[in-house]
Every structure is written in C-alpha cells, then in structure tokens.
Amino acid sequence: MSEYAQQTAEAFAQPRQCYEQTEQWLSSAEAAALTHAELEDQLGVRGQELLRLMYQSQLELRALREQRRDDVTGADGLGRPRAEKGHARQLATVFGQVTVTRMAYRAPGAPNVHPADAELNLPTEKQSHGLRKLAAVESVRGSFQDAAAAITRATGVRIGKRQTEQLAQTAARDVEEFYAAARPDPAPAQVLLVLQFDGKGIVMRPEALRPATAKAAAAGKNKLATRLSPGEKHGRKRMAELACVYDAQPAPRTPQDVIRPPGTGKKERDPGPTATGKWLTASVTSDIGAVIAAGFDEATRRDPAHHRRWIALVDGNNTQIEAIEAEAARRGVTVTVICDFIHVLEYVWKAVWSFFDKGDPDAEAWVAAHATKILQGKAAAVAAGIRRRATTFGYSAAEREGADTCAAYLVAKKDHLDYATALAEGWPIATGVIEGACRHLVKDRMDITGARWGLDGAEAILKLRALITNGDFDPYWQFHLRKEHERVHHVRHPDAWALAA
C-alpha cells in the first residue's frame, strides 16, 4: 500500500467503522421493529455523527499531508523560522464540533502563524461559516432565541441567543460593499426608473435611541410598571429609513382606471406599471439623507448617463422631498417627485366627514368625484371648493377641521400632485412597493411582541432581510466569504492567496 493510500485509510478509519456499525444496526431486528418515524429519527442522529466523523477525518488527512513551508512571515513582517506540528483549535460546524490540527510557525516573542488557517478560510470565532450562514437565514425569520433553537434542531449544535445575534451581525457586515460593487444589466431608455422612500419606527433599547428621543423617553412616565401602555412606544422608537428602486414599463391610464364612482358597474381597467428588478435597502443607523443617497446610488448604477425618466414617489414628508431634490441637484439629474395618491385619498376622506354624517352612502360618491378631479390635475380647484363649501355653510372650526386639513395639504403639495401628466405618461402614482417593504422588512420582524432592539442587531437584520428580499443572498454569501478571507487571513498571513471568485 502506498503512503498516500495508507494515510487515507488511517484518517478515515473512524467514519468507516461508524458506517459499518450503522449498516449492521439497519439490518438488525431492532431496526426492523421500528416505525418509519422512529427509524427516521434514529438514523438522523447516526447520520449526523457519521458526517461529523467524515469532516473530522478530512481535516486530519490535511494535517497528515501538510508540508513545511519556507519563508513564512507574520503580519508584523517578521519571519517565522520554526515549524511545529500538532497545534489544534476547535471548530463548531453544522455537523458538530471538530478539531482542526495544523502546523504553527513560530519566532521568539512573536505570535504563532498558521498558514493552513488561510487555506481553510477559518473564521476568528469558534463557529464555522456554515453556522454563521444558518444564523443569518434563521435570524431574519424570527427572534434570535427562535433562530438559536432552529440551528440546534437542524444541526444538533447548541448555540446561545447572544452568539446567534453576533453571528448575524458578522454575516451582514459586507452588504453595503457588495451592492457598491454590483453592476445591474442596463435597461432601455424608455423604461421608467422609480425610486420610493419611507420610514418605519422600531422600538429600541434606551441606549440605542437618538439623543432627542432618549431625552423624551427619560422625561416620560409609564402608566404601568410591567409593560408599555398604548401610545407609550412613541418615545421609545428610532426610525428605520427605507429606499426602493425598480424598473417599470410606462402604462398610460385614465382617472377612471384608478377610481370610479360607486354604483357605476364593473369595467375592465388598464393596469398600472408593474415593478421589475426591485432593489431594497433599509437602515436604522443612517438618516433620511444617507438612505436617499443610497437609493440614488442604485439608480445611478442602473442609469449612469441619466437617459431614463426618474420618478420619485413619497408620502408627502417634507424632509424626504427636500432631501430628494437636494440629491438630484447635486447629481445633476432631473427627478419628478410625486406624492402617493393613496395618502392624498386619505385626506379627502378626512374632508368628507366635515360635510356628511358618518356612514352616509353619499360620502363615497363625494370622495370619488373629488378624487377624480385631483387625478385630472385639478387639486388646487378641489382645495378651493372644499374651503368654499365649509365657509358657505358656516361650519365651526371643529366641524370644518377635516376639510381645512385636506385643503391645506392639497395646496402645500400642489407641485407634486400632477397626476394628469403621470397617468397620461404611464407613471406610477402610489407607493405600494415601499409600503409593502416597510411591512415586510420592518414590521413583520422588528415589531414582534416584546422586541427591544440594540442598534447593531437591528441594522444587521434590516440589511439581511433586504438582501434576501432582493434575491441576492447566495451571490452575497460568496462575496462575504472572500471578504472574510481578506480581512482575517491577508492580515495575519501576508503570503496567503485570495479565494477564487
């Protein structure tokens, strides 16, 4: 037997023995008496151990075949002339815990250098990259405690809640750089480039609040000692800012395709623009301006020469509109800002209750008629008519409050309510994409019962949820592993080679 074959036989003796024992057990009367569920459970445990032993054996075979290197240096630039075999470290993998044994290169007064660590791309922490990946995937689905339990069920490896959160944070550290390096395929000039922005509050731990919010929370008094009452979360939230960029073919419509008076019967409507190539990002550490700039970065990657029509949809937040206009001016790109029509419609519904009793069927017809006029580009006329009606009938300040609020909104946002042009040109007029993102990225995960977030954990989960929603997790993970190799091993082992792309 050659030395190579002998090394292989010695290294894989344990998994071979484990397999033979499993084979004997499967052919025994004991196994034959099991139900399919019992067989499934017991074979799963035995199979997990077999995989762990196979993994361990491959590591041992690497150790047996590791060749001594010449001219090994450390990050300090000093040579490590002495080489010692048998230096071990523990690694928790998806199959269980294993031991990695390799050569250590040494010099007096200097830390050891392990070139084999770079070949394996070992992490600095005990948990493997496979466990880190599981932590990332499971942590975006539910609480960190549930994620830890899911990892244990899948692998048998026990991992704590805090460790799971730390692994998820590490997994998300390269998301921004990944997208900065991404280059989407170009789209035809006639395809719309749509940007949407919004924000959603997250309940934070006191130390993670912005200074003004923390001050307000400290000054407030809770009604109950053991929990927050309704309305008391407002001083304990930090805004997560979201941006969405997508492509859409223009789809011209008429106001009647958007809204129709009640009782006019059903009629087939022309559908609006359909979003394709959606890209999402969210951050609880960056402010509105920074997240809007990130959205513009993505839009610029898609249309660097500014040949396409850029549309920005917002809910009417003045800070957002000002930041969008400032960013557009800085980049020299023309962006048409449109207020979400659904928000406008809510203001019209506020106005209607100044003129009709609650539940009056005629209120629907009034809303439909005035909403149609707004879609026809007559927002200013609608505002004037609402005020005129409230004045003519002598409503008190309290009675006309909804009407005045609606009219003031329509006048203040008139520059961003040109729905006549938007519909004729086939542009979107609603922020459904970003509203859905707020619900999916933020509320569904960050607002689970009892959740109180730290800044780093919240930021990591937002980035990972956006990454997975974008469908980019698999290519990102390969990018992340390459970046980990550069961070961990190019620093410690200057002569280490880069991982293949």
Backbone torsions as a table, in degrees:
resi	resn	phi	psi	omega
1	MET	NA	132.6	179.9
2	SER	-69.0	161.5	178.6
3	GLU	-61.0	-37.2	179.6
4	TYR	-62.1	-47.7	-179.5
5	ALA	-66.9	-37.4	179.5
6	GLN	-65.0	-41.2	177.5
7	GLN	-61.4	-42.4	179.8
8	THR	-63.7	-44.5	-179.4
9	ALA	-62.2	-42.1	-179.1
10	GLU	-67.1	-43.1	-176.1
11	ALA	-65.6	-36.3	-174.5
12	PHE	-101.8	19.8	179.8
13	ALA	-64.2	-43.7	-177.4
14	GLN	-66.2	-49.0	178.3
15	PRO	-64.0	-32.0	178.2
16	ARG	-65.1	-42.7	177.8
17	GLN	-64.2	-40.8	178.8
18	CYS	-62.8	-41.7	178.8
19	TYR	-63.6	-44.0	-179.3
20	GLU	-62.2	-40.1	177.8
21	GLN	-65.1	-39.5	178.2
22	THR	-65.5	-40.1	178.9
23	GLU	-63.5	-43.5	178.8
24	GLN	-63.3	-41.4	-180.0
25	TRP	-64.2	-41.4	-179.3
26	LEU	-63.4	-29.5	-179.6
27	SER	-91.6	2.9	-176.5
28	SER	-84.9	165.8	176.7
29	ALA	-67.0	-31.5	178.7
30	GLU	-59.5	-48.5	-179.9
31	ALA	-67.3	-35.1	-178.9
32	ALA	-66.4	-22.1	-178.8
33	ALA	-87.4	-3.9	-176.8
34	LEU	-83.0	150.9	169.2
35	THR	-74.4	168.2	-178.1
36	HIS	-63.6	-34.2	-179.4
37	ALA	-69.0	-42.3	178.0
38	GLU	-64.4	-40.8	177.8
39	LEU	-63.0	-41.7	179.6
40	GLU	-60.5	-46.5	-178.9
41	ASP	-63.1	-50.2	-174.9
42	GLN	-69.6	-37.4	178.0
43	LEU	-68.4	-32.8	176.3
44	GLY	-61.1	-43.1	178.8
45	VAL	-65.5	-47.1	179.5
46	ARG	-64.1	-39.2	-180.0
47	GLY	-66.5	-37.9	177.3
48	GLN	-61.0	-43.2	179.2
49	GLU	-66.8	-37.3	177.5
50	LEU	-62.2	-43.9	178.8
51	LEU	-64.0	-39.8	178.2
52	ARG	-61.8	-43.0	179.7
53	LEU	-66.5	-36.6	177.3
54	MET	-65.0	-42.2	177.5
55	TYR	-61.7	-46.8	179.5
56	GLN	-60.2	-41.1	-178.3
57	SER	-65.5	-37.8	178.8
58	GLN	-65.7	-37.3	176.0
59	LEU	-65.0	-39.5	178.7
60	GLU	-66.9	-36.8	177.2
61	LEU	-64.4	-39.4	174.8
62	ARG	-59.3	-42.7	-179.3
63	ALA	-64.1	-40.0	179.2
64	LEU	-63.3	-34.6	-173.6
65	ARG	-98.5	1.2	179.8
66	GLU	-65.9	128.1	-178.6
67	GLN	-96.8	144.8	177.8
68	ARG	-66.2	138.9	-179.0
69	ARG	-106.3	156.3	175.2
70	ASP	-106.0	154.7	173.2
71	ASP	56.7	44.5	175.6
72	VAL	-82.4	129.5	178.1
73	THR	-124.0	161.2	177.7
74	GLY	-103.0	-175.7	179.1
75	ALA	-64.0	-22.2	179.1
76	ASP	-81.2	-1.9	-179.8
77	GLY	82.5	-2.8	-179.2
78	LEU	-86.2	142.5	177.6
79	GLY	-71.1	153.5	175.8
80	ARG	-120.3	87.8	-172.3
81	PRO	-75.4	-22.8	-176.6
82	ARG	-96.2	139.1	178.0
83	ALA	-124.1	130.9	178.5
84	GLU	-126.2	133.5	176.2
85	LYS	-84.0	166.6	169.9
86	GLY	85.9	10.6	177.2
87	HIS	-81.5	125.2	-171.1
88	ALA	-120.1	152.5	170.5
89	ARG	-141.9	154.7	-178.8
90	GLN	-91.0	147.7	177.7
91	LEU	-139.6	121.0	175.4
92	ALA	-88.5	119.1	-177.2
93	THR	-115.3	176.8	178.1
94	VAL	-68.3	-11.6	177.4
95	PHE	-99.0	-10.6	-175.1
96	GLY	128.5	-175.9	-176.6
97	GLN	-83.3	136.8	176.5
98	VAL	-130.8	169.2	178.6
99	THR	-115.2	128.4	177.6
100	VAL	-101.7	117.5	179.8
101	THR	-111.3	133.9	-178.2
102	ARG	-157.2	172.9	179.0
103	MET	-76.6	144.3	172.8
104	ALA	-113.7	132.0	177.8
105	TYR	-102.1	129.8	-166.1
106	ARG	-129.1	158.4	172.6
107	ALA	-152.1	147.2	-178.2
108	PRO	-56.5	129.4	175.6
109	GLY	74.3	8.1	-178.0
110	ALA	-122.4	148.4	178.1
111	PRO	-66.7	151.6	180.0
112	ASN	-67.1	153.3	176.6
113	VAL	-120.8	134.9	-178.2
114	HIS	-124.4	88.8	-179.0
115	PRO	-57.9	-30.1	-179.9
116	ALA	-63.8	-25.6	177.3
117	ASP	-62.4	-35.7	179.1
118	ALA	-70.0	-37.6	178.1
119	GLU	-63.2	-37.7	179.1
120	LEU	-85.0	-10.4	-174.6
121	ASN	52.3	49.9	-178.7
122	LEU	-69.1	143.0	177.6
123	PRO	-78.0	165.5	176.8
124	THR	-73.9	-33.1	179.4
125	GLU	-84.4	171.0	-177.6
126	LYS	-69.8	-33.1	-175.1
127	GLN	-75.0	139.5	-178.9
128	SER	-72.7	168.5	175.4
129	HIS	-65.1	-28.6	176.7
130	GLY	-64.8	-41.8	176.4
131	LEU	-68.2	-36.7	177.1
132	ARG	-62.3	-41.3	178.8
133	LYS	-63.4	-43.3	177.0
134	LEU	-61.4	-41.4	178.5
135	ALA	-61.2	-40.5	179.4
136	ALA	-64.4	-46.5	-176.5
137	VAL	-68.2	-43.9	-176.9
138	GLU	-75.3	-31.4	-176.4
139	SER	-69.6	-25.7	179.5
140	VAL	-80.5	-11.0	-177.3
141	ARG	-89.8	-34.6	-176.8
142	GLY	-158.6	-163.4	-176.3
143	SER	-64.5	161.0	177.6
144	PHE	-63.5	-33.2	177.4
145	GLN	-65.2	-43.6	177.1
146	ASP	-65.9	-36.0	178.6
147	ALA	-64.0	-43.0	178.3
148	ALA	-61.4	-41.4	178.7
149	ALA	-64.9	-38.3	179.5
150	ALA	-65.4	-39.0	178.3
151	ILE	-64.1	-42.1	179.2
152	THR	-64.0	-42.2	178.6
153	ARG	-62.2	-39.1	-175.0
154	ALA	-79.1	-30.6	-171.3
155	THR	-121.6	-20.5	-173.0
156	GLY	83.7	-5.0	-179.4
157	VAL	-86.1	127.1	178.5
158	ARG	-87.2	126.9	-177.2
159	ILE	-137.8	138.0	-175.6
160	GLY	-79.6	163.4	178.9
161	LYS	-60.0	-46.4	-179.2
162	ARG	-64.3	-40.3	177.6
163	GLN	-63.4	-40.2	179.1
164	THR	-61.3	-44.2	179.1
165	GLU	-63.1	-42.6	180.0
166	GLN	-64.6	-39.5	177.7
167	LEU	-64.8	-39.7	178.0
168	ALA	-64.4	-40.2	178.4
169	GLN	-63.1	-42.9	178.4
170	THR	-64.3	-38.3	-179.1
171	ALA	-63.5	-27.3	-174.7
172	ALA	-93.6	2.0	-168.2
173	ARG	-69.9	-17.6	-175.4
174	ASP	-109.5	11.2	-174.7
175	VAL	-62.2	-46.6	-177.8
176	GLU	-62.8	-42.4	-179.9
177	GLU	-67.6	-34.9	177.6
178	PHE	-59.5	-47.0	-178.8
179	TYR	-73.5	-29.1	177.0
180	ALA	-64.7	-30.9	-179.1
181	ALA	-88.7	-10.6	-176.3
182	ALA	-74.5	145.8	177.7
183	ARG	-132.4	98.9	-178.6
184	PRO	-68.3	158.0	177.6
185	ASP	-65.9	141.8	179.5
186	PRO	-66.5	150.3	177.4
187	ALA	-114.0	155.0	177.8
188	PRO	-58.6	153.3	-175.7
189	ALA	-62.7	-26.9	-177.1
190	GLN	-79.1	-10.9	180.0
191	VAL	-77.3	130.8	-179.9
192	LEU	-68.5	147.2	173.3
193	LEU	-113.8	111.3	-171.1
194	VAL	-110.4	132.8	176.3
195	LEU	-118.5	136.2	175.6
196	GLN	-132.6	143.6	-177.9
197	PHE	-136.7	145.6	177.5
198	ASP	-162.9	175.2	178.7
199	GLY	-138.4	154.5	179.5
200	LYS	-146.4	131.8	-177.5
201	GLY	-76.4	144.4	176.7
202	ILE	-124.1	132.5	177.5
203	VAL	-71.9	121.8	-174.2
204	MET	-113.8	160.8	169.1
205	ARG	-71.2	152.9	-173.3
206	PRO	-51.7	-40.8	-176.2
207	GLU	-71.1	-12.6	-178.1
208	ALA	-98.7	-1.2	179.7
209	LEU	-76.6	154.1	171.5
210	ARG	-68.5	152.5	-172.5
211	PRO	-51.7	-44.7	-177.6
212	ALA	-65.3	-40.8	179.9
213	THR	-68.7	-39.7	178.8
214	ALA	-61.8	-38.9	178.9
215	LYS	-64.7	-43.0	179.6
216	ALA	-66.0	-39.1	179.6
217	ALA	-66.1	-38.8	-179.6
218	ALA	-66.8	-32.3	-178.4
219	ALA	-80.0	-21.0	-177.8
220	GLY	-77.7	158.0	178.3
221	LYS	-120.5	130.2	179.2
222	ASN	-78.0	142.8	177.7
223	LYS	-73.2	-34.0	-178.6
224	LEU	-116.5	153.1	-177.3
225	ALA	-83.9	-27.2	-170.5
226	THR	-104.7	-9.5	180.0
227	ARG	-160.9	167.8	177.0
228	LEU	-85.1	138.4	176.8
229	SER	-86.5	165.5	176.4
230	PRO	-54.2	132.6	179.9
231	GLY	92.4	-14.9	-176.8
232	GLU	-85.9	-8.1	177.6
233	LYS	-74.9	-19.6	-171.8
234	HIS	-61.1	-34.2	178.3
235	GLY	-86.6	12.1	-176.4
236	ARG	-128.7	15.8	-177.7
237	LYS	-111.6	151.6	172.7
238	ARG	-123.6	136.5	-174.6
239	MET	-76.1	129.2	167.3
240	ALA	-91.4	126.1	179.4
241	GLU	-97.4	135.8	-176.4
242	LEU	-123.6	148.2	175.2
243	ALA	-135.7	143.9	176.1
244	CYS	-134.8	137.6	175.3
245	VAL	-128.8	135.3	178.0
246	TYR	-152.7	166.8	176.7
247	ASP	-101.6	151.8	177.7
248	ALA	-155.7	135.1	172.5
249	GLN	-74.6	135.3	177.3
250	PRO	-57.7	139.9	179.4
251	ALA	-137.0	89.3	-178.0
252	PRO	-59.4	143.2	179.7
253	ARG	-143.6	173.2	173.6
254	THR	-114.6	164.6	176.2
255	PRO	-55.3	-33.0	-179.1
256	GLN	-69.2	-18.9	174.7
257	ASP	-76.2	-18.1	-177.4
258	VAL	-98.0	-44.2	-176.2
259	ILE	-145.1	143.8	-178.1
260	ARG	-140.1	137.5	179.6
261	PRO	-56.3	144.2	178.5
262	PRO	-62.1	144.4	177.0
263	GLY	86.3	2.1	-178.2
264	THR	-89.0	0.5	178.2
265	GLY	85.7	163.6	-178.7
266	LYS	-87.5	142.3	178.5
267	LYS	-144.8	140.8	179.5
268	GLU	-63.1	130.0	-177.6
269	ARG	-106.2	150.5	173.0
270	ASP	-73.9	127.6	-178.7
271	PRO	-70.9	156.5	178.1
272	GLY	-83.0	-178.3	179.5
273	PRO	-61.2	140.6	178.9
274	THR	-102.0	130.3	-179.1
275	ALA	-75.9	132.4	173.9
276	THR	-132.6	157.1	178.0
277	GLY	60.4	41.8	-176.7
278	LYS	-67.2	137.2	175.2
279	TRP	-128.8	130.7	-177.9
280	LEU	-123.9	147.8	169.2
281	THR	-144.8	153.6	-179.9
282	ALA	-149.7	147.6	179.4
283	SER	-151.7	139.7	174.3
284	VAL	-104.9	-7.0	177.9
285	THR	-97.7	-31.6	-179.9
286	SER	-86.7	149.6	179.2
287	ASP	-87.0	-178.2	-177.0
288	ILE	-56.6	-46.5	-177.4
289	GLY	-60.6	-41.0	-178.0
290	ALA	-68.6	-40.0	-180.0
291	VAL	-70.6	-38.0	175.6
292	ILE	-63.7	-39.7	176.2
293	ALA	-61.7	-38.2	177.2
294	ALA	-64.1	-39.6	175.8
295	GLY	-63.1	-40.6	176.7
296	PHE	-66.1	-34.9	175.9
297	ASP	-59.5	-46.5	179.5
298	GLU	-64.3	-42.6	178.5
299	ALA	-62.5	-38.9	179.2
300	THR	-66.4	-36.5	176.9
301	ARG	-63.4	-32.4	-179.7
302	ARG	-81.1	-28.0	-175.9
303	ASP	-143.3	69.0	-174.3
304	PRO	-63.6	-27.9	-178.9
305	ALA	-92.2	-0.1	177.6
306	HIS	60.8	43.1	179.0
307	HIS	-85.7	-18.6	-173.4
308	ARG	-96.1	165.4	175.7
309	ARG	-82.1	122.4	179.1
310	TRP	-99.3	126.6	178.1
311	ILE	-121.3	129.7	175.7
312	ALA	-114.5	125.0	179.5
313	LEU	-108.9	129.9	-178.6
314	VAL	-136.6	169.7	179.0
315	ASP	-92.7	5.3	179.2
316	GLY	105.7	-0.2	178.9
317	ASN	-61.6	119.8	-175.9
318	ASN	-62.9	-37.5	179.8
319	THR	-62.6	-41.6	177.1
320	GLN	-62.9	-47.1	-178.3
321	ILE	-61.0	-44.5	179.1
322	GLU	-62.5	-40.7	179.7
323	ALA	-67.4	-38.4	177.6
324	ILE	-63.5	-47.2	-178.8
325	GLU	-64.9	-38.1	178.6
326	ALA	-67.1	-41.2	-179.9
327	GLU	-67.4	-39.4	178.2
328	ALA	-63.7	-41.9	179.1
329	ALA	-65.3	-40.4	-179.1
330	ARG	-63.2	-34.3	-176.9
331	ARG	-94.8	-5.9	179.6
332	GLY	68.7	37.7	179.9
333	VAL	-121.6	143.0	177.9
334	THR	-88.0	123.2	-179.7
335	VAL	-126.1	125.8	175.2
336	THR	-89.2	118.6	-178.8
337	VAL	-96.0	126.1	-178.5
338	ILE	-124.2	133.8	175.0
339	CYS	-80.3	138.6	179.0
340	ASP	-55.6	123.7	-177.2
341	PHE	-65.2	-29.6	-180.0
342	ILE	-64.4	-38.4	176.0
343	HIS	-64.9	-40.8	178.0
344	VAL	-60.6	-42.5	-179.2
345	LEU	-61.3	-36.0	178.2
346	GLU	-63.4	-36.7	176.7
347	TYR	-67.4	-36.2	177.7
348	VAL	-65.2	-38.1	177.0
349	TRP	-66.8	-32.9	174.5
350	LYS	-63.3	-38.6	-178.5
351	ALA	-68.2	-36.5	-172.2
352	VAL	-63.7	-30.1	-177.5
353	TRP	-78.2	-3.4	168.6
354	SER	-78.0	-19.4	-173.3
355	PHE	-115.6	-15.9	-176.4
356	PHE	-131.8	153.1	173.8
357	ASP	-70.6	150.7	178.1
358	LYS	-58.0	130.5	178.7
359	GLY	86.8	-0.5	179.2
360	ASP	-67.6	121.6	-179.3
361	PRO	-58.4	-28.2	-179.8
362	ASP	-66.4	-17.7	179.6
363	ALA	-62.8	-37.2	-179.4
364	GLU	-63.7	-44.2	-180.0
365	ALA	-63.9	-39.9	178.6
366	TRP	-62.4	-45.2	179.6
367	VAL	-62.8	-44.9	-178.8
368	ALA	-61.7	-40.8	-178.9
369	ALA	-66.0	-44.6	-178.2
370	HIS	-73.9	-34.0	176.1
371	ALA	-65.3	-38.1	178.2
372	THR	-63.1	-41.6	177.2
373	LYS	-61.5	-39.9	178.3
374	ILE	-63.4	-41.7	178.0
375	LEU	-65.4	-24.6	177.9
376	GLN	-83.2	2.7	178.7
377	GLY	89.8	19.8	-175.4
378	LYS	-111.4	38.6	-176.9
379	ALA	-61.0	-42.1	-178.9
380	ALA	-64.0	-39.7	178.6
381	ALA	-67.0	-37.7	177.4
382	VAL	-63.5	-44.0	179.1
383	ALA	-60.6	-44.1	-180.0
384	ALA	-64.7	-40.7	-179.8
385	GLY	-65.9	-38.1	178.6
386	ILE	-64.2	-45.2	179.7
387	ARG	-65.6	-39.6	-178.0
388	ARG	-64.1	-41.6	-179.6
389	ARG	-65.3	-42.8	-179.6
390	ALA	-63.5	-36.2	-180.0
391	THR	-74.6	-43.6	-177.6
392	THR	-59.1	-40.5	-177.4
393	PHE	-90.9	5.5	171.9
394	GLY	64.2	39.3	179.0
395	TYR	-69.0	146.6	175.9
396	SER	-72.2	169.7	179.6
397	ALA	-59.1	-39.7	179.8
398	ALA	-68.8	-40.9	-177.7
399	GLU	-67.8	-33.8	-175.8
400	ARG	-97.7	9.9	-175.9
401	GLU	-58.2	-47.0	180.0
402	GLY	-63.0	-39.5	179.6
403	ALA	-64.7	-45.4	-179.5
404	ASP	-65.5	-38.7	179.1
405	THR	-62.1	-44.3	179.5
406	CYS	-64.1	-47.6	-178.5
407	ALA	-61.3	-42.2	179.5
408	ALA	-63.2	-39.3	179.0
409	TYR	-64.9	-45.9	-178.9
410	LEU	-62.1	-38.3	178.9
411	VAL	-70.5	-43.3	-176.7
412	ALA	-65.9	-33.2	-175.7
413	LYS	-103.6	14.1	-172.3
414	LYS	-56.4	-32.4	-179.0
415	ASP	-69.1	-15.2	-176.7
416	HIS	-118.4	23.0	-179.4
417	LEU	-121.3	31.8	-178.9
418	ASP	-83.5	68.2	-177.5
419	TYR	-72.2	-25.4	178.8
420	ALA	-59.7	-47.8	177.5
421	THR	-66.2	-43.3	-177.9
422	ALA	-59.2	-46.1	-179.5
423	LEU	-67.4	-42.5	-179.3
424	ALA	-63.5	-36.0	-178.8
425	GLU	-85.7	-10.5	177.9
426	GLY	86.5	26.3	-179.5
427	TRP	-88.0	155.4	173.3
428	PRO	-72.3	152.2	-179.6
429	ILE	-130.5	9.5	-179.3
430	ALA	-132.7	151.6	-175.8
431	THR	-99.3	35.8	-177.1
432	GLY	-58.3	-34.6	-177.9
433	VAL	-64.8	-48.8	-177.6
434	ILE	-74.1	-31.2	175.3
435	GLU	-62.7	-43.0	176.7
436	GLY	-64.2	-36.8	178.7
437	ALA	-65.5	-40.3	177.3
438	CYS	-59.1	-41.6	179.8
439	ARG	-69.9	-45.4	-174.8
440	HIS	-75.0	-50.2	-175.4
441	LEU	-72.7	-38.0	-171.6
442	VAL	-104.2	-65.6	-170.1
443	LYS	-61.7	-47.4	-174.2
444	ASP	-62.1	-27.4	-179.0
445	ARG	-110.3	-44.3	-171.1
446	MET	-81.6	-17.0	-174.6
447	ASP	-107.4	23.6	177.3
448	ILE	-68.1	154.5	-172.3
449	THR	-54.8	127.5	174.8
450	GLY	83.9	-1.9	-176.3
451	ALA	-71.1	130.3	172.9
452	ARG	-132.7	118.2	-165.7
453	TRP	-100.8	142.8	163.6
454	GLY	-87.4	163.1	-173.5
455	LEU	-66.4	-47.1	-176.3
456	ASP	-66.5	-42.4	-179.9
457	GLY	-65.0	-43.0	179.3
458	ALA	-63.8	-43.4	-179.5
459	GLU	-62.9	-41.9	-179.3
460	ALA	-63.4	-44.9	-177.9
461	ILE	-67.1	-40.0	177.1
462	LEU	-59.3	-45.2	-178.3
463	LYS	-66.5	-41.4	-179.5
464	LEU	-68.3	-39.7	178.2
465	ARG	-65.0	-39.5	176.8
466	ALA	-64.8	-42.3	-179.8
467	LEU	-60.0	-47.2	-179.0
468	ILE	-68.1	-40.1	177.7
469	THR	-61.9	-36.1	178.4
470	ASN	-72.0	-10.8	-177.6
471	GLY	77.0	22.9	-173.8
472	ASP	-109.0	10.5	-171.7
473	PHE	-64.3	-45.3	-176.4
474	ASP	-62.9	-50.7	176.5
475	PRO	-64.3	-34.2	177.1
476	TYR	-61.4	-41.0	-175.0
477	TRP	-63.5	-39.4	176.3
478	GLN	-64.5	-39.4	176.3
479	PHE	-62.4	-44.4	-179.0
480	HIS	-61.4	-42.2	-179.9
481	LEU	-65.4	-37.7	176.5
482	ARG	-65.3	-41.9	178.4
483	LYS	-65.2	-37.3	176.4
484	GLU	-62.1	-40.6	178.5
485	HIS	-62.3	-43.0	178.5
486	GLU	-63.8	-45.2	-176.7
487	ARG	-66.1	-47.0	-170.7
488	VAL	-85.3	-44.3	-167.9
489	HIS	-102.1	-27.8	176.1
490	HIS	-69.8	-26.5	177.2
491	VAL	-76.0	-45.3	-176.5
492	ARG	-78.6	-33.9	-175.7
493	HIS	-127.0	86.6	-175.2
494	PRO	-57.9	-23.4	-179.0
495	ASP	-91.5	6.0	179.3
496	ALA	-73.0	146.1	179.1
497	TRP	-93.0	158.2	-177.8
498	ALA	-76.2	153.3	174.2
499	LEU	-69.7	150.1	177.0
500	ALA	-68.6	146.6	-179.7
501	ALA	-68.6	NA	NA
